[in-house]
Amino acid sequence: MRKYYSLIDKVYALKNLYASFESVKRNKGAAGVDHQSIADFEANLVENINQLHEYLRTKTFQPSPVRAH
């Protein structure tokens, strides 16, 4: 019998969230459905990363619905 482990703790690890942000910034990622730019997110980076970490850790993250074109 195979035993599978959850990877979500790797996703919300602070070092990985910061690395993901740096990757998006380096690739000049566009704003999402919330229209928040990289500069806006970075202006409160520590607070935003910590909030995202907590949402993911506690499984309370509620993404905005995707808008149809």
Beta strands, then each sheet from edge to edge (+ up, - down):
end
